[in-house]
Amino acid sequence: MSFKINQEIACCGGKLLKLSHQSSETKTAMDVNIYLPKQYYEEGITLIPVIYYLSGLTCSPQNATEKAFWQVQADKYGFAIVFPDTSPRGEKVPDDPEKGWDFGLAAGFYVDATQEPYKTNYRMFSYVHEELPKELDSYFNKENTKIDFLDNVAITGHSMGGFGALSGYLKYYNRYKSCSAFAPIANPTNVPWGIKALSGYLGSDKELWAQYDPCSLVSEVDNTRQSTILIHCGTKDPFLKDQLKPEQLQEAVKNTSWEGKIDLKIVEGFDHSYFFISTFVPEHAEFHAKNLGLI
Ligand SMILES: N[C@@H](CCC(=O)N[C@@H](CS)C(=O)NCC(=O)O)C(=O)O
């Protein structure tokens, strides 16, 4: 299956492409944005690495595309950045029966649902980590490989997407070269947003929940590369104490191969918004650029 280019927009030194495609995982059309940095359009550049950015609750691919200012950093270092959607969408896709904004549409939580009525469409884990990278690779690298969607890749995200980045990174430790997160839901099995989503999508089996919880995964995944995970959270984030709980991840890594490897920065005065995210995107970009071999 192929991508449709809905918009091609000149941005910084490169181009922003707003794409859509039919997903066999979610069985819906999915929107995805990609920024191709200026290096993509230059002669003689070797493979361009990719950062995947997973967005938070209520977001589409547009929020981060418009408000995180990754594009400037992508040009500075020479990586592409992919902004997937946060859930399947469409009239036939089941939503939260309570009509909340923390479950269902725009709240897919990057897991593969096992429960009715969600299991047919809510396959965001397999979509983001398997189907989307492969589809992008076959679409963009038809004639020769210019963008490395599959190997020299990093992952990051915000809030629900910070959780998605952490869990995806730990489950695909040998693929992602680095992981960072902005205000992630660090211990989803232990907070209201996570409990609602995991019970809705995965049912009551807490062992299945644990397979996605970064606080459980750190004791199962051996950090053989001695990698550091970079995390920023703001002190004025209204969700910090009850929903994000980054300190639980610090606790969980004790006596594991990740001990001392969570670089958690609690920054004074910042909230949960894109003003916070865009402030720290340059630091995350530099962190990933180093791990992707760009500097
Ligand atoms: N809609 C919620 C806020 C949800 C929220 O803060 N969502 C974050 C991710 S968890 C976000 O990125 N929102 C979109 C934006 O700021 O552009 C509320 O009214 O309190």
The ligand as a Gaussian input file, in Angstrom:
#p B3LYP/6-31G(d) Opt

LIG

0 1
 N       -7.598000      18.454000      26.846000
 C       -6.928000      18.337000      28.102000
 C       -5.464000      18.533000      27.981000
 C       -4.853000      17.422000      27.252000
 C       -3.393000      17.695000      27.017000
 O       -2.727000      18.451000      27.729000
 N       -2.906000      17.065000      26.001000
 C       -1.521000      17.193000      25.693000
 C       -0.921000      15.814000      25.619000
 S       -1.239000      14.898000      27.093000
 C       -1.350000      17.890000      24.359000
 O       -0.332000      17.725000      23.724000
 N       -2.344000      18.656000      23.928000
 C       -2.354000      19.283000      22.634000
 C       -1.587000      20.552000      22.495000
 O       -1.153000      21.137000      23.511000
 O       -1.397000      20.989000      21.349000
 C       -7.467000      19.336000      29.066000
 O       -8.340000      20.058000      28.650000
 O       -6.992000      19.364000      30.204000

